[in-house]
């Protein structure tokens, strides 16, 4: 895997199929990038699990905080690392010890550790480094284009809407087992209602 340049299909494939994301290193402070990313993905229908030993037992945006990945009840599809690069190997080791293992290790913007990535890939996990899932979701769903940002994706198809109010777009997401996610189902229902209104 070339970690300097990911294809849109690779990123889209991950964001379309993961359902549960554990964010390691989330801050409870609402002015921190990790808080923004967590809130954004939560609002897009992902099940977000905060992991921060200093906040264990508390809640962030209504979600219970866990001290470590092993404390999370149930499986996790993706581990989003919001810690400095030198901590990535320990997080990967912790993820690889889970049963079942997550399918994806995602290191946030500015975070890259090739040794940790190689270890995760050798165990069969997909890896993304130095990217933000919030930004990638906004770009690939065309949502980011609504605020005048060039998303680098061209399409004549309008992205499906996700809810009402502030313009939110949706990826047509499916679960790891092939079913549709709650967000994708909600977006489809909104589209059907809009079409009914046009008739």
NUDREN-358386 format. One record per residue (C-alpha): x, y, z; residue number from 1; residue in three letters. Coordinates in Angstrom, 2 decimals. Each point is the difference from the previous one (the first is absolute). Layout:
// NUDREN-358386
<<X; Y; Z>; NUM; ALA>
...
//
This chain:
// NUDREN-358386
<<0.00; 0.00; 0.00>; 1; UNK>
<<1.28; 3.42; -0.98>; 2; UNK>
<<-0.63; 2.12; 3.08>; 3; UNK>
<<0.91; 3.21; -1.79>; 4; UNK>
<<-3.01; -0.12; -2.31>; 5; UNK>
<<-3.28; -1.80; 0.72>; 6; UNK>
<<-2.57; -0.49; -2.72>; 7; UNK>
<<-3.47; 1.41; 0.57>; 8; UNK>
<<-1.42; -3.51; -0.42>; 9; UNK>
<<2.18; -1.29; 2.85>; 10; UNK>
<<-1.05; 2.80; 2.39>; 11; UNK>
<<-3.64; -0.18; -1.11>; 12; UNK>
<<0.01; -3.77; 0.48>; 13; UNK>
<<1.07; 0.45; 3.61>; 14; UNK>
<<-2.42; 2.82; 0.81>; 15; UNK>
<<-2.86; -1.84; -1.70>; 16; UNK>
<<0.42; -3.22; 1.97>; 17; UNK>
<<1.21; 0.85; 3.52>; 18; UNK>
<<-2.75; 0.54; 2.52>; 19; UNK>
<<1.72; 0.15; 3.40>; 20; UNK>
<<3.04; 2.26; 0.47>; 21; UNK>
<<2.11; 0.16; 3.15>; 22; UNK>
<<1.81; 3.34; 0.20>; 23; UNK>
<<3.15; -0.34; 2.10>; 24; UNK>
<<1.18; 3.31; 1.47>; 25; UNK>
<<-3.22; 2.00; -0.26>; 26; UNK>
<<-0.08; 3.17; 2.06>; 27; UNK>
<<-3.10; 1.07; 1.97>; 28; UNK>
<<0.81; 3.63; -0.88>; 29; UNK>
<<-2.35; 1.28; -2.68>; 30; UNK>
<<2.70; 2.12; -1.64>; 31; UNK>
<<2.28; -2.96; -0.79>; 32; UNK>
<<0.18; -1.62; -3.47>; 33; UNK>
<<-0.72; -3.45; 1.44>; 34; UNK>
<<-3.26; 1.28; 1.50>; 35; UNK>
<<-1.05; 1.54; -3.36>; 36; UNK>
<<0.78; -3.19; -1.91>; 37; UNK>
<<-1.78; -2.18; 2.57>; 38; UNK>
<<-3.12; 2.20; -0.05>; 39; UNK>
<<-0.08; 0.15; -3.80>; 40; UNK>
<<0.25; -3.78; -0.44>; 41; UNK>
<<-2.55; -0.60; 2.77>; 42; UNK>
<<-2.45; 2.28; -1.84>; 43; UNK>
<<0.57; -1.98; -3.21>; 44; UNK>
<<-1.31; -3.18; 1.60>; 45; UNK>
<<3.18; -1.74; 1.11>; 46; UNK>
<<0.05; -1.59; 3.44>; 47; UNK>
<<2.81; 1.95; 1.64>; 48; UNK>
<<1.84; -1.32; 3.05>; 49; UNK>
<<2.33; 2.39; 1.87>; 50; UNK>
<<3.22; -1.49; 1.43>; 51; UNK>
<<1.97; 2.14; 2.45>; 52; UNK>
<<1.36; -1.38; 3.30>; 53; UNK>
<<-0.17; 3.41; 1.68>; 54; UNK>
<<-3.73; 0.25; -0.76>; 55; UNK>
<<-1.01; -3.65; 0.56>; 56; UNK>
<<-3.47; -0.36; 1.49>; 57; UNK>
<<-1.08; 3.48; -1.11>; 58; UNK>
<<-1.91; 0.85; -3.18>; 59; UNK>
<<0.93; 1.98; -3.09>; 60; UNK>
<<-2.96; 1.09; -2.11>; 61; UNK>
<<-2.15; -2.54; 1.82>; 62; UNK>
<<2.37; -2.91; -0.72>; 63; UNK>
<<1.66; -1.91; 2.85>; 64; UNK>
<<3.80; 0.39; 0.06>; 65; UNK>
<<2.20; -3.09; 0.37>; 66; UNK>
<<3.56; -0.13; 1.31>; 67; UNK>
<<1.25; -2.40; -2.67>; 68; UNK>
<<-1.21; -1.91; -3.04>; 69; UNK>
<<-0.23; -3.27; 1.95>; 70; UNK>
<<-2.63; 1.57; 2.29>; 71; UNK>
<<-2.46; 0.61; -2.85>; 72; UNK>
<<-2.86; -2.51; 0.07>; 73; UNK>
<<-0.60; -1.42; -3.45>; 74; UNK>
<<1.93; 0.21; -3.27>; 75; UNK>
<<1.51; 3.11; -1.55>; 76; UNK>
<<0.29; 0.43; -3.79>; 77; UNK>
<<2.62; 2.77; -0.02>; 78; UNK>
<<2.50; 1.48; 2.44>; 79; UNK>
<<0.60; 3.71; -0.61>; 80; UNK>
<<3.30; 1.07; 1.59>; 81; UNK>
<<0.06; 3.60; 1.24>; 82; UNK>
<<3.33; -0.29; 1.83>; 83; UNK>
<<3.56; 0.92; -1.03>; 84; UNK>
<<1.78; -2.30; -2.45>; 85; UNK>
<<2.22; -1.60; 2.65>; 86; UNK>
<<-3.09; -1.41; 1.76>; 87; UNK>
<<-1.41; -1.68; -3.13>; 88; UNK>
<<1.87; -3.33; 0.46>; 89; UNK>
<<-1.47; -0.50; 3.48>; 90; UNK>
<<-3.51; 0.78; -1.27>; 91; UNK>
<<0.46; -2.43; -2.91>; 92; UNK>
<<1.18; -2.71; 2.41>; 93; UNK>
<<-3.07; 0.62; 2.13>; 94; UNK>
<<-2.26; -0.18; -3.08>; 95; UNK>
<<1.62; -3.25; -1.17>; 96; UNK>
<<-0.67; -1.55; 3.42>; 97; UNK>
<<-3.76; 0.55; -0.38>; 98; UNK>
<<-2.25; -2.90; -0.92>; 99; UNK>
<<-1.41; 0.55; -2.53>; 100; UNK>
<<2.57; 2.39; -1.40>; 101; UNK>
<<-1.03; 3.28; -1.61>; 102; UNK>
<<0.23; 0.13; -3.78>; 103; UNK>
<<1.64; 3.43; -0.20>; 104; UNK>
<<2.70; 2.05; 1.74>; 105; UNK>
<<-0.33; 3.70; -0.86>; 106; UNK>
<<2.66; 2.52; 1.09>; 107; UNK>
<<-1.11; 3.62; 0.03>; 108; UNK>
<<1.53; 2.97; -1.84>; 109; UNK>
<<3.66; 0.39; 0.94>; 110; UNK>
<<0.22; -3.53; 1.38>; 111; UNK>
<<2.10; -2.52; -1.87>; 112; UNK>
<<1.84; -3.06; 1.24>; 113; UNK>
<<1.09; -2.37; -2.76>; 114; UNK>
<<1.09; -2.77; 2.38>; 115; UNK>
<<-3.42; -0.01; 1.70>; 116; UNK>
<<-1.71; 0.06; -3.41>; 117; UNK>
<<2.08; -2.94; -1.25>; 118; UNK>
<<-0.86; -2.02; 3.11>; 119; UNK>
<<-3.74; 0.69; -0.41>; 120; UNK>
<<0.09; -0.84; -3.72>; 121; UNK>
<<1.90; -3.23; 0.67>; 122; UNK>
<<-2.91; -0.98; 2.26>; 123; UNK>
<<-2.48; 0.70; -2.82>; 124; UNK>
<<-1.26; 3.44; 1.07>; 125; UNK>
<<-0.46; 2.97; -2.33>; 126; UNK>
<<2.02; 3.07; 0.95>; 127; UNK>
<<-0.37; 3.72; -0.69>; 128; UNK>
<<2.56; 2.53; 1.25>; 129; UNK>
<<0.18; 3.79; 0.09>; 130; UNK>
<<-3.65; 0.44; -0.99>; 131; UNK>
<<-3.12; 1.10; 1.86>; 132; UNK>
<<-3.18; -2.08; -0.44>; 133; UNK>
<<-2.08; 3.14; 0.60>; 134; UNK>
<<1.67; 1.80; -2.91>; 135; UNK>
<<-0.08; -3.09; -2.24>; 136; UNK>
<<-3.70; -0.57; 0.71>; 137; UNK>
<<-0.81; 3.63; -0.77>; 138; UNK>
<<2.02; -0.13; -3.22>; 139; UNK>
<<-1.33; -3.32; -1.29>; 140; UNK>
<<-3.64; 0.72; 0.89>; 141; UNK>
<<0.24; 3.41; -1.77>; 142; UNK>
<<-1.04; 1.67; 3.26>; 143; UNK>
<<3.22; 1.99; 0.12>; 144; UNK>
<<-0.82; 1.42; -3.45>; 145; UNK>
<<-3.07; 1.76; 1.40>; 146; UNK>
<<2.27; 2.41; 1.83>; 147; UNK>
<<2.07; 0.81; -3.07>; 148; UNK>
<<2.89; -2.41; 0.51>; 149; UNK>
<<1.37; -1.96; -2.94>; 150; UNK>
<<-0.59; -3.66; 0.87>; 151; UNK>
<<2.12; -1.32; -2.92>; 152; UNK>
<<-2.89; -2.32; -0.91>; 153; UNK>
<<-2.06; 0.49; -3.14>; 154; UNK>
<<-3.46; -1.45; -0.38>; 155; UNK>
<<-3.22; 0.91; -1.74>; 156; UNK>
<<-1.96; -1.82; 2.70>; 157; UNK>
<<-1.25; 1.95; 2.99>; 158; UNK>
<<1.11; -1.55; 3.30>; 159; UNK>
<<-2.86; -1.29; 2.19>; 160; UNK>
<<-1.14; 2.37; 2.74>; 161; UNK>
<<0.29; -1.04; 3.63>; 162; UNK>
<<-2.80; 1.58; 2.01>; 163; UNK>
<<-1.31; 3.56; -0.11>; 164; UNK>
<<1.27; 3.37; 1.17>; 165; UNK>
<<3.74; 0.55; -0.49>; 166; UNK>
<<0.98; -1.54; -3.32>; 167; UNK>
<<1.39; -3.46; 0.72>; 168; UNK>
<<0.87; -2.52; -2.65>; 169; UNK>
<<0.25; -3.74; 0.38>; 170; UNK>
<<2.08; -2.80; -1.41>; 171; UNK>
<<-2.06; -3.07; -0.91>; 172; UNK>
<<1.39; -2.02; 2.87>; 173; UNK>
<<-0.33; -3.71; 0.66>; 174; UNK>
<<1.01; -1.96; 3.06>; 175; UNK>
<<2.98; -2.36; 0.10>; 176; UNK>
<<-2.47; -2.89; -0.46>; 177; UNK>
<<-1.65; 1.56; -3.05>; 178; UNK>
<<-3.13; 1.59; 1.47>; 179; UNK>
<<-0.66; 3.72; -0.14>; 180; UNK>
<<0.81; 2.33; 2.88>; 181; UNK>
<<-2.57; 2.09; 1.82>; 182; UNK>
<<1.39; 3.15; -1.64>; 183; UNK>
<<-0.29; -1.49; -3.51>; 184; UNK>
<<-3.56; -1.18; 0.68>; 185; UNK>
<<-0.94; 3.44; 1.35>; 186; UNK>
<<1.47; 1.70; -3.08>; 187; UNK>
<<-1.89; -2.35; -2.32>; 188; UNK>
<<-3.30; 0.71; 1.80>; 189; UNK>
<<0.63; 3.76; -0.29>; 190; UNK>
<<0.63; -0.38; -3.74>; 191; UNK>
<<-3.19; -2.02; -0.46>; 192; UNK>
<<-2.04; 2.60; 1.92>; 193; UNK>
<<1.47; 2.78; -2.17>; 194; UNK>
<<-0.91; -1.89; -3.19>; 195; UNK>
<<-3.55; -0.57; 1.27>; 196; UNK>
<<-0.30; 3.74; 0.63>; 197; UNK>
<<1.03; 0.76; -3.59>; 198; UNK>
<<-2.78; -2.16; -1.47>; 199; UNK>
//
